Amino acid sequence: MLDDSKLIWMDGKLIPWKDATVHVLSHTLHYGNAVFEGTRAYKTEKGLAIFRLRDHTKRLLESAKITLITPKYSLEELEQAQIDVLKVNNYNKNVYIRPLIFLGYGKMGVSPKGAPRQVMVATWEWGSYLGDDGIENGIKVKISSFSRYSVKSTMGKAKAAANYLNSQMANEEAVDAGYDEALLLDEEGFVAEGSGECFFIVKNGVLISPPNDYSLNSITQDTTIQIANKLNIPLLRRKITRDEVYTADEAFFTGTAAEITPINNVDGRVIGNGKRGHMTEKLQKSYFDVVYGRDSSFEHFLTYVK
Ligand SMILES: Cc1ncc(COP(=O)(O)O)c(C=O)c1O
């Protein structure tokens, strides 16, 4: 996975992995203001291709704008940095791309004013986030005792490092209790999102996913919706309650890392027949066709790294 023979792009330069370090008094390390992306590049028949590079890079800059740490690099420069780091490192498998904008060394105190903005892009080979078995047979999910943080506080449209404390606590609680992942509810008790995924259920042939009020503007959720539209699958965007989750015919998570991962059990309740559901399987297959460049109608989502 992490391979220290590779290069990392840092503040405009490709440098050896081991040299991509920061000072212990870096501002972000203490006060948590950083934004990042998680993007995948797939080994397609035509070579390595980054999936939805423009959308991920736009979201990175929007996150930085929300948290007031806009870097000195443009959208195009940040896209090129991600392409360059993949070109220079030879990969044989699918790759995960992690751009991060953070505040470096130079001042202490809560105010970020005066702390230098730094940017890095690191890449590594990464397989299924929730396991190959999870992709095929589904995972066990626990509804978290932690609410998803409020839109009135840290602003969920930013993929901000600080927001992931909420995700970490929920994930740790679920894993320690013997589950694979957490599902967080919003403050009113409606489904928000997973610790790193958006959520769908299938009920009576209809695909349902909550609005993005209490979740990231997920790119995989959007891809799934576009696929569902193409396949003429009826789709609703509406709030989902906890009891609707338990009685769903199918349920699954979507995320760049998680891809489309079926859910077979929530809080000890078996979902559907306890296996990957038919609609989930159909969407999953189509999703992999899209990311691997086998569906020409979604070819515009791929940036080939020559
Ligand atoms: C909290 C959270 N929600 C949802 C998602 C899914 O977003 P995307 O599909 O854009 O990767 C992620 C992953 O990035 C996430 O971390």
The ligand as an SDF file (V2000), in Angstrom:
LIG
                    3D

 16 16  0  0  0  0  0  0  0  0999 V2000
  -17.9300   11.8530    5.1290 C   0  0  0  0  0  0  0  0  0  0  0  0
  -18.0100   11.3980    3.7120 C   0  0  0  0  0  0  0  0  0  0  0  0
  -19.2040   11.3110    3.1150 N   0  0  0  0  0  0  0  0  0  0  0  0
  -19.3340   10.9030    1.8500 C   0  0  0  0  0  0  0  0  0  0  0  0
  -18.2250   10.5380    1.0990 C   0  0  0  0  0  0  0  0  0  0  0  0
  -18.3700   10.1010   -0.3210 C   0  0  0  0  0  0  0  0  0  0  0  0
  -17.9080   11.1110   -1.1800 O   0  0  0  0  0  0  0  0  0  0  0  0
  -17.2970   10.7590   -2.5950 P   0  0  0  0  0  0  0  0  0  0  0  0
  -18.2840    9.8680   -3.2670 O   0  0  0  0  0  0  0  0  0  0  0  0
  -17.2050   12.0700   -3.2930 O   0  0  0  0  0  0  0  0  0  0  0  0
  -16.0000   10.1100   -2.3770 O   0  0  0  0  0  0  0  0  0  0  0  0
  -16.9550   10.6130    1.6750 C   0  0  0  0  0  0  0  0  0  0  0  0
  -15.7530   10.2710    0.9180 C   0  0  0  0  0  0  0  0  0  0  0  0
  -15.1100   11.1150    0.3810 O   0  0  0  0  0  0  0  0  0  0  0  0
  -16.8470   11.0580    3.0060 C   0  0  0  0  0  0  0  0  0  0  0  0
  -15.6410   11.1190    3.5950 O   0  0  0  0  0  0  0  0  0  0  0  0
  1  2  1  0
  2  3  1  0
  2 15  2  0
  3  4  2  0
  4  5  1  0
  5  6  1  0
  5 12  2  0
  6  7  1  0
  7  8  1  0
  8  9  2  0
  8 10  1  0
  8 11  1  0
 12 13  1  0
 12 15  1  0
 13 14  2  0
 15 16  1  0
M  END
$$$$
